Amino acid sequence: MRIPHFRIKLFLFSFILLFQSSLNIIYSQNDSEKTKSISFKIKLKSDSEVKIKPAALKFNKHFAYSFTLDDGYRSAYLTAFPLLNGGKISNPNKNEWKVDQGGDGTTSKGLYYTDGFGNKIPFKLALAINGGSVRDMPENRGHLSWAEVKEMYNAGWDILNHGFHHATKHGTNYLTEVTENTTSIKQNLNFTMSHFVVPGGEGDEKYYLEYEKEALYNGNFSVASYYGVGPVFKVKSKVDLDKMITARTFVLSSKDTTGFKTMDRYLKTIDSIVKQAEPVWFNEFTHGTGNTNLWNLSMRFPDFKYYMTALAKKYGEKGNDSVWMAPWQEVYEYIWLRDRIKVDFKQKNKEVQVTIELPEIPETFRHKEISLNIGTSSKFEIESSKDLMIKDDGKTTHKQILIHLK
């Protein structure tokens, strides 16, 4: 029997509608699986109006400062880590290269800012390391050991990919440099790096472009390179973090060892950045922090100590407490999350119901916290489920809420 042409068209049209409908159901289910929401209540002491929005920076700070030590030199553990975190700074210590990577032998109480909830947090840096250089021997080695890297990581320092061998010369396999370093850190420290720092050195013209391409293609969210955006970012509104390539700037000691004029110039630059009305994020680098200016690309320890101590006195706990001294990865992940959450709140007299829609957070993210800026003249308390970790300053300054996400 011959089927009329119009019936064939009708059948096909019905099939397409049914197929599209089933796809919409699948997409809706997938979307609901990827996003989730959390909620809690704010109990006010008065019925004054409340305004709630994500804070530009964690802890509602005005200034985020990220500082990275390139190449994984041991001076990071011998001097920088104990100075900032608190502990015994190494005595002068000559390594296998006859270079002094030690410090002044003093004991540091640590350098801190506060979280706004009455807790001190030590200054934290990032390490850009080459897995091929990390080793336990010799005793006077120039590079970090796995145990030292792990201790700093556990203290909140972030680890960035710097290539497995720090290779830059003609013939470098850029893909292998990126992926082998990722594998090395995963095998030895059990986490996956997600940000890349291009190694500096002699190489083919614009070799850094190859590193940028391979790093972004193989799962890194950002790359610090020779040229790019930044290093100062205004963060009041949404920041374009997609496949971010940033310009890398360095803090270096000069040949003049009679004072701290060079460090004062760097500090003056920071002061001009901090004075901007809008909240900002600033990112800088150096190499070694021992007594010798390693490769003339480093900070001598007296300069490093003077510089970091000056920052702490002016912007940290003992100063105006405006700085969030955190590694590049931590600040990046905060801003990424801040720009993707949706905050909704409904107030009825002294009770505020807050609902936050969360995005799907990448598995490699280490830091999953969000600060909310609370605008109210009233003191308050938080009512939430036991599995939601929330801090608030409702009984003191009543300006912020910090949420820890799982």
N, C-alpha and C positions, 0 to 999 in steps of 0.2 A: 504494500500500500504506500502510496506516495504522500509524504507529510507536507502540508502547505508551508510555503516559505515564511509566512508571518508567524506560524507556530514555532518554527525553528528560532526565529529572532526572539520571540517571547521567552522561550526556554533558556536561551543564552543570557538574556537580560536578567532573568530570575536567578540563574546560577551565579552571575557576577555579583548581584546584590547579596546573595547568601554568603559568598566567599568574602566580600568586603566586611560583612557583619561579623563573620568569625574572626577575621583579622583584627577588627576593632576590639573584640573581646580579649584576644591574646595580648594586644598592645596595652589595654587597660590593666590586665593582670600583671604584665611585666612592669608597668609604671608603678603599680601599687607595691610590688615587691622591692623595687629599687629605692623608693622613698618611704620614710616613716616619720612619725611626729612624736613629740614629747610634750607634756603639759604639767603645769603646777599652778598653785595659787599664791598670790601675795596678800597677806592679811595686814591691812593698814591700821595704824593707831588713830587716824582721823580720816575723814572722807575727802581729803584734798585730791585734786586731779593728778593722775599719773601719766607720764609719757615714757615709753620704752622703745629703745632701738639698739641694734648691735653697735658695740663700741668700735671705733675706728681701729684701735689697737688693744691687745690683751691688757687686762687690768686697768683699762681706760687711760692708758698712758698717752703722753703727747709725742714721744720720740722713741722710735725703735732703732737700735744700733746693733748691727751684725758685723762681727769681726772674724776673719778666717785665717788660719795658719796653714800655708801651703807646704806640701811635700812630706809631711809626717816626720819632721826632725825631732830628735829626742828632747830638745830644749823645751818643747811644749809641755812635756811631763815633768821635767826637772825644775822649771821656773814658772811658766805661765799658769799651769794648773794649780800648784799650791798657792801662788799669789792671789788668784781669784777665788778659789774654792776654800782656801784656808789650809795651812799646813807648813811643813818644813821645806823651805826653798833650798835647792842644792847649793853646796859650796862650789867654787870654781872647779870645772870638770872638763878636762881635755879629752876629746873623742879620738877615734881612729884616724881622723884627718888632721890631728894636732890642732883642732879648733876648740875653743872653750865654749861649751854649751851650757855651763852652769850659771849660777847666780851669785847672790851675796851671802848665802848661808843663814839668813834670818828666818824667823817664824812669822808667817802672816796670819792675821785673824780673818782674812777673806775680804772681798769687796762686794757690796750688796746694794740692791734696790729692794723695795717692799711691794707686796701684792695688793696693798690697800685693805687687807684683812688682818693686819697685825703680824704678818710673817715676813721674815727676811729671805731673799732669794739671791744666791751668789751669781755674780757675772758669769756667763757661759759663752764659749766661743765654738767655732766649728773647726774641724780638721779635714783638709783635703789631702787624702793619702793615696799612695801607690802600694797595692798589695804585694807587689814583687819586691819591695824594699823593707817590709816589716819582718823583723827577725829577732831572735833572742841572743845571738852571739855576734861579735865578741862582747865582752863585758863593757868595753868602752865604745860600743857601737854608736853610729851617728843617727840612726833611725829608731823609731819606736818599736816596741815589741807588741805582740797581740794582747798580752795581759795589760799593758799600759793603755793601749787604745780602748780596751774593754772597760777599764776603770773609769776613764774619762767619759765614755759613752754612757755608762751607768749613772754618772753624775749629771747627765743632761746635756753634755756636749754632743753635737751632731757630726756625723762622718759623711763627707762628700767624696764623690768619685773623681779621681785625678789621673786616671789611666793606670794600667797595671805596671808598666815600666817607666812611666814619665817620658815616653818616646815622642820625638818630634822630627827627627831627621828624615831625609829622603828614604823612601822605602817602608815607612811606618805603616803597619796595618791598623788603621784607626778603629775599625769595627772590633778587632780582637782586643785592642787596648781597653776599649769601653767595656766589653762583655766579660773579659777575663777578670777585670778588677771587680765587677759586680759579683761574679762567681766566687772569687777569693774571699771577699768580705762575708758573703752569705755562708760559706763553708766554715769560716773561722769565728765569726761573731753572731751568726744566725739572724741577720736582718738584711733587707734589700735596700741599697742606696737609691736615691731618687733625684739627686741633683749633681750636676757635673761642673768641674772647674777645668778649663783647658790648660794643659801644661805649657809653660813658657820655654822657649829655647830656639836653637837653630833649626830651621826647617824650610821646606819648599814654600814659595810665595803663597800666602793666604792658606797655609795648611790648617789653620784654626777653623776654617769653614768646614773641613772634612770632619773634624772632631764635633763641631756643633751639629752637623747633620746626623752622624751616627749616634750621638748621645740622645738627641730628641727622638730619633726613630726607635731607639731601644729602651724606651720607658722612662727617661729622665724628664722631669717637668720643667727644669730651667737649666741654663748654661751660663756660667760666668766666663767671658771671653775678652778679647782685645777691644772690641767695639760692640756697642749695643745701647740699650736704654739705661737710664739711671746715671750714676749710682744713688741719686736722691729721688725718692718716690713720694709724691703727695698721696695720702691714703684716706682722705676724708670720704671720697666717693669710690666707686668700683675701680679696681686696678686690673688692667689687661695682663693676666698671668699666662695666657695660652702660649706654650712653646717660647717662653721668655728667654731672650738672650741679653745679658747685661754687660755693661762696661765695668771692667775690674780696675780699681784704684788701690794704690799701696801707701802704707805708712812706713817710711824707711829712715834709719839713722843717717846722719850726715858725717862727714869726715871730722867735723868740729866736735871734740869731746870735752870742751871746757864748760859747757852748760847745757841748758835745755831749750835754746832758742828755736831749734828746728821743731821740737815737739810742741812748743807754744804756738807755732804757726799752724800746725795741724789742729790744735785745740781751738784756735781762733776760727778756723773754718767750721768746725762743729758748732761752735757758739752761734755763728751766723745762720746755720741751718736750723738750729733749735728755736731761734727767735721768730721763725715764720709762724704766722697765725694758725695755719692748718697743721694737723698732725702729719709727721713725716717718718720715712724709713730710710736709713742711710747704711751703706754696706762698704766695708773696706777689708784689705788684706795685708799680710806681711809673710815672711818666711820664718826664720829662726828668731828666738827671743833669749839667746844666751849672751854671755859677756862679749863674744866676738860678733861683729857684723858679718854673718855668714854670707859669702858670695857677694857682699855689698848689696844685698837685696833683703836685708833683715833689720830688726830693731835690736840694738844692744840692750841687755837686761836693764841697766839703769834707766835708759830711755823708756823702755816698755813699762817699768814699774812707775816711773813718774807720770807717764801718759795715762795709764789705767787708774792710778790713784787720783789723779786730777779729775778724771771723768766721774769717779765715784763720789768725790767730795762735792762736786758741783751739781751733778744730776742724779746721784744715787741716794741711798738711805740717809746719809748725813748732809745732803744738799736739798734741792727742791723736789727730789724723788720723782722726776718727770721721765726718766729713762726706763725702757724695757730692753735690757741688755741680753739679747737672745740670738742664737745662730740663725743663719739664712733660712734653713729648712723650717725652723719653728715659726718664723714670722710669715714665710710664704704660705705654710699650711693654715695658719690662722686667717690670713686675708682671703685665701681660697674659700674656706668654709664660711667666713663672714659674708662674702658676696653671694652665697648660694642658699643661705637659710631664709625662711620666710617667717617673720614674727607677727603673730596676731594676738591682741589682748582686748578683753572686754571688762570694763569696770562697772561694778554695781555697789555704790556707797563705799564701804571700807574693804570690799573684796575685789580682787582683780584676777581673772582667769587668763592665764598665758598659754598659748599653744605655739610651738615652733615646728615648722616642717623642715626636715633635714634631707639633704641630697644623699645620693649614694657616695660614700667616702672611699677613695682608692685604698686598696689593701696595704700599699707601701707607706701610707701616712703614719707618722709616729705620734704627732701631736693633734689631739682632738678635743679642743676646748674652745668655748666661745664666751666672751664677756658681753653683758648687756648693760647699757647706760640707762640708769633709772632716774627719771626726773620727777622728784616729789619732795615736798617739805615735811612729809610725815615719816616717822619711824615705821618699820614693818618687819614682819616675819614671813618665812617661806613654809608652805605646806605642800609636800610632794610625797611620792611613793619612795620606799626605802632603797630601791635600785637606781634612783636618780641622784647623782652626786652634785650638790649645789652648795656654793658658798655665797654669803651675802654680808653686806655691811649695814643692814637695816637698822641696827641699834646704835650705830655711830654716825657716819657721814651720809648714810642711805643714798648712795650714788651708783652702786654697781652690784651685779650678780654674775658669778662665774659658774659655768656649767661644764662638767667633765663628761664627755661622751664616750661610750664604750666602742 
